[in-house]
């Protein structure tokens, strides 16, 4: 948030002054002033008072795990204590608690696994039990049909590490491709 302040002129009815017309508006904001002395002159001329306009603080970007901690803190009697007991990023999470947050989307990648020509490497999950006796098994590309989830072939950084695919060539997938 910048240190510069903006000012507006408001009347006793809660309407804002638009100096271009000049007219009082109740359904939209009026003129904003960078200098308080100008705002006071207009306020005096039109029998209003000066108010400071406050910028909305920017929301913090959190991981899913951090967002869960902040959500759980809202249900705790001592939110600050809860946050400090669950994370080392106290300042970040308290800022998110007070000002709001958004959850960052994890980057996903298509991974090119060597020695699997004609085969796709697939994550093992309940949705990918394709082999006999529910053993995980890659399957030929020709067996992929339109009903299969494309998400089975996308990997996060953590999954790439989990499956030992760090040395494989990877290609980031954009939101359009997911």
VOLO-18165 format. One line per 2 residues: number of its first residue (from 1); their letters; for each residue x, z, y of C-alpha. Coordinates in pm, 1 decimal, decimal comma. Layout:
NUM = A = X:Z:Y ~ ... .
REM end
This chain:
1 = XX = 0,0:0,0:0,0 ~ 140,1:-92,6:339,7 .
3 = XX = 205,0:165,7:607,7 ~ 28,4:-44,0:873,7 .
5 = XX = -320,3:71,1:957,0 ~ -616,1:-137,1:1063,1 .
7 = XX = -896,1:-13,1:1286,1 ~ -1255,8:-115,8:1350,3 .
9 = XX = -1523,4:-14,2:1598,3 ~ -1839,5:140,9:1456,5 .
11 = XX = -2153,4:266,0:1628,2 ~ -2368,6:572,3:1550,9 .
13 = XX = -2598,1:359,3:1331,5 ~ -2307,8:264,8:1101,2 .
15 = XX = -2280,1:-95,0:1224,3 ~ -1946,1:-264,8:1293,9 .
17 = XX = -1859,7:-454,5:1613,1 ~ -1767,9:-821,5:1591,8 .
19 = XX = -1583,8:-898,6:1916,7 ~ -1612,8:-1276,5:1877,6 .
21 = XX = -1987,0:-1272,7:1954,4 ~ -1993,3:-958,6:2048,7 .
23 = XX = -2257,5:-824,1:1813,3 ~ -2306,5:-526,5:1578,3 .
25 = XX = -2327,3:-609,1:1206,0 ~ -2460,5:-383,9:933,1 .
27 = XX = -2430,8:-628,0:643,9 ~ -2068,2:-728,1:697,4 .
29 = XX = -1754,2:-588,6:856,1 ~ -1674,8:-666,7:1215,0 .
31 = XX = -1341,1:-726,0:1382,2 ~ -1026,3:-547,9:1269,6 .
33 = XX = -756,1:-432,4:1510,7 ~ -386,6:-373,5:1442,1 .
35 = XX = -345,3:-174,4:1763,7 ~ -548,3:143,0:1811,1 .
37 = XX = -542,2:114,7:2192,8 ~ -732,1:-217,3:2172,8 .
39 = XX = -984,6:-66,8:1934,7 ~ -1042,3:223,1:2177,8 .
41 = XX = -1099,5:-18,2:2469,4 ~ -1363,7:-210,6:2273,1 .
43 = XX = -1521,2:114,2:2152,7 ~ -1547,6:240,2:2511,5 .
45 = XX = -1690,3:-88,9:2637,4 ~ -1962,8:-105,3:2367,3 .
47 = XX = -2027,6:268,1:2319,6 ~ -1881,2:295,9:1970,9 .
49 = XX = -1604,5:490,7:1802,5 ~ -1284,3:387,2:1625,6 .
51 = XX = -1256,9:413,4:1248,9 ~ -952,2:354,4:1030,9 .
53 = XX = -986,1:92,9:759,4 ~ -822,4:200,1:433,7 .
55 = XX = -680,0:-46,5:183,3 ~ -794,0:-4,8:-174,2 .
57 = XX = -498,9:106,4:-387,3 ~ -372,7:-141,7:-642,3 .
59 = XX = -462,5:-76,2:-1003,5 ~ -181,4:11,6:-1239,7 .
61 = XX = -105,6:-213,1:-1537,4 ~ -86,7:-13,4:-1861,0 .
63 = XX = -29,6:-78,4:-2228,0 ~ -318,2:-12,2:-2466,3 .
65 = XX = -157,1:316,1:-2575,4 ~ -114,2:433,9:-2214,5 .
67 = XX = -473,8:336,1:-2131,3 ~ -596,1:543,1:-2424,4 .
69 = XX = -408,1:847,5:-2290,6 ~ -566,1:801,9:-1945,3 .
71 = XX = -914,6:764,0:-2096,9 ~ -869,1:1076,0:-2308,0 .
73 = XX = -747,0:1265,1:-1999,8 ~ -1086,0:1200,3:-1833,4 .
75 = XX = -1246,5:1407,9:-2109,3 ~ -996,2:1693,1:-2085,7 .
77 = XX = -1038,1:2008,2:-1874,9 ~ -680,4:1974,7:-1745,2 .
79 = XX = -613,6:1598,3:-1712,9 ~ -266,2:1634,8:-1559,7 .
81 = XX = -155,5:1869,3:-1838,3 ~ -301,5:1635,7:-2099,4 .
83 = XX = -114,3:1336,1:-1954,4 ~ 215,7:1523,6:-1925,9 .
85 = XX = 186,8:1643,5:-2286,4 ~ 122,2:1293,0:-2418,5 .
87 = XX = 364,5:1076,9:-2217,4 ~ 692,7:1070,9:-2029,0 .
89 = XX = 538,7:833,4:-1771,5 ~ 345,4:1108,7:-1592,7 .
91 = XX = 360,0:954,0:-1245,8 ~ 245,6:611,7:-1367,9 .
93 = XX = -41,2:754,8:-1575,5 ~ -156,7:994,4:-1303,8 .
95 = XX = -160,2:702,7:-1059,8 ~ -373,9:511,0:-1312,3 .
97 = XX = -600,9:814,4:-1356,9 ~ -662,9:836,8:-981,7 .
99 = XX = -658,7:471,0:-870,7 ~ -773,8:288,0:-1181,3 .
101 = XX = -589,5:59,0:-1420,1 ~ -596,1:-263,7:-1613,2 .
103 = XX = -466,6:-315,4:-1965,8 ~ -187,8:-570,3:-2002,6 .
105 = XX = -246,3:-836,7:-2261,9 ~ 33,8:-842,9:-2514,4 .
107 = XX = 218,3:-1170,7:-2533,4 ~ 161,8:-1352,2:-2859,4 .
109 = XX = 385,8:-1605,1:-3027,4 ~ 374,0:-1876,3:-3289,2 .
111 = XX = 673,8:-1813,9:-3513,7 ~ 855,4:-2097,6:-3689,8 .
113 = XX = 981,6:-1954,5:-4015,7 ~ 1265,1:-2152,3:-4182,1 .
115 = XX = 1236,1:-2267,5:-4545,7 ~ 857,2:-2273,3:-4528,8 .
117 = XX = 798,0:-2642,1:-4464,5 ~ 437,7:-2722,7:-4544,6 .
119 = XX = 356,6:-2351,1:-4550,6 ~ 250,3:-2111,0:-4278,9 .
121 = XX = 372,6:-1756,5:-4257,2 ~ 69,0:-1530,4:-4243,4 .
123 = XX = 30,6:-1165,2:-4155,3 ~ -101,3:-941,8:-4429,8 .
125 = XX = -433,3:-795,3:-4326,9 ~ -776,7:-740,3:-4471,6 .
127 = XX = -866,8:-1082,5:-4334,4 ~ -574,7:-1251,5:-4510,3 .
129 = XX = -606,5:-1141,4:-4871,9 ~ -595,0:-1490,9:-5011,3 .
131 = XX = -378,8:-1461,9:-5322,6 ~ -471,2:-1351,5:-5674,2 .
133 = XX = -529,9:-975,9:-5716,8 ~ -530,9:-949,0:-5335,2 .
135 = XX = -152,6:-998,7:-5320,1 ~ -29,1:-1154,9:-5001,6 .
137 = XX = 79,4:-1511,0:-5042,8 ~ 143,9:-1795,6:-4799,2 .
139 = XX = -74,9:-2097,4:-4852,7 ~ -32,2:-2470,8:-4798,6 .
141 = XX = -117,5:-2599,9:-4451,5 ~ -372,0:-2837,4:-4607,0 .
143 = XX = -572,1:-2530,4:-4719,5 ~ -627,6:-2413,4:-4362,5 .
145 = XX = -985,8:-2476,2:-4262,9 ~ -1172,4:-2438,8:-3935,3 .
147 = XX = -1328,1:-2108,5:-4046,0 ~ -993,1:-1929,3:-4061,0 .
149 = XX = -892,7:-1718,4:-3766,3 ~ -615,3:-1866,6:-3555,0 .
151 = XX = -520,4:-1505,6:-3475,0 ~ -374,8:-1471,8:-3826,1 .
153 = XX = -83,0:-1689,1:-3717,4 ~ -11,0:-1523,6:-3380,5 .
155 = XX = 242,6:-1243,1:-3359,7 ~ 317,5:-978,2:-3098,2 .
157 = XX = 678,3:-866,6:-3034,1 ~ 615,4:-553,1:-3242,5 .
159 = XX = 484,1:-761,0:-3534,1 ~ 780,6:-998,9:-3514,5 .
161 = XX = 1008,7:-697,5:-3545,2 ~ 795,7:-543,4:-3822,7 .
163 = XX = 812,1:-858,8:-4034,9 ~ 1184,1:-912,2:-3963,8 .
165 = XX = 1131,0:-1244,0:-3784,9 ~ 1353,8:-1171,6:-3482,0 .
167 = XX = 1596,1:-1454,1:-3571,6 ~ 1320,1:-1712,1:-3606,6 .
169 = XX = 1230,2:-1958,0:-3337,0 ~ 922,0:-1842,7:-3147,4 .
171 = XX = 693,0:-2008,2:-2895,9 ~ 475,7:-1812,4:-2654,0 .
173 = XX = 105,4:-1891,4:-2680,4 ~ -95,8:-1911,9:-2359,5 .
175 = XX = -451,1:-1783,1:-2319,2 ~ -577,9:-2143,1:-2347,3 .
177 = XX = -429,4:-2180,2:-2694,5 ~ -559,1:-1850,5:-2838,8 .
REM end
